[in-house]
Amino acid sequence: MTGIVFRRLLFGAATGGGGGGASRLAAAFARALGLEFAALYIEDEDVLGLAGYAFVRETRLFAGARRVEAGEMERDIARAAALLRQRLQAAAREAGLGLSFEVRRGRVAETLARQARASDIVAVPIPIGLASRLGRGGSDFVAGAFACRGSVLFLPEAPAVRAPGIVAWLGGVADAAVLDFALRIARAGDVPLGVLRTPAAALSAAAIQAAIHGGGEGLDVTVIEAEEAPGPAKLGTAFLVLARTATGPGSREGLELTLAGRTAPLLLIEPTTEDMA
């Protein structure tokens, strides 16, 4: 076990994001790890600011493009928050959890980072169409996730029916924490676990086997010795667990490429001081 202790899963969404698939995945994850379940809906002030422009007044968040009267965008955003609350309440009931729900107004990235605690796993939907925005500033949620103090769970809005398994990406940073959480998730979901040991991995083969025997008894675990690190984007259908890093797949630039087209969750572990020692 690592020194990381999480107490709450905070689901963040804005301007209609957080579809039913992502909501159910968040609730199931909170139940599996025994976390409190909370949600934050952000009334995106950038979207509200656009409502005054003529080219925006011809559309709305909901179906039925027509001229938007003053205040109508605000009502649409409030309606989207109410719908998200209903989805999350249904997901929480299904998982046997309670739910705390809060609405805040602000810029998405800054508000998400400000409201998150160090003991949170912050869960955010992977925006549909993220791939089309790469190279043009990326996603506000990705920016917010990297500004958060804790670990981040990215959830696809349209998830695969069932992820084929968990992949622990061991790249040399916080490998013990990555493997520990991958084992916990695999055990909770009773799904296969693949341990991908890249050339930069800090854990020895013996240490990996010891961790598996200590926390993975009865699980279907495969250790893959990779002569070179494959692109994480090729693992889009597997639940991927990796550490936040300055460069590579766990960096902001690498993560945006990894998230594009992903149909399974991705858990980004924030290394602790102990992990970096």
MOFENSUL-V539765 format. One record per helix or strand of 3 or more residues. SS is the DSSP state (~ for helix, > for strand). FROM is the first residue (numbers start at 1). LEN is the number of residues. Records with the same first field share a line. If there is no record, write none. Layout:
SS->FROM-LEN / FROM-LEN
This chain:
>->8-7 / 36-9 / 100-7 / 120-7 / 151-6 / 166-5 / 193-5 / 221-5 / 239-5 / 266-4
~->20-14 / 45-6 / 72-24 / 108-8 / 130-4 / 140-8 / 175-15 / 205-11 / 232-4 / 252-8 / 273-4
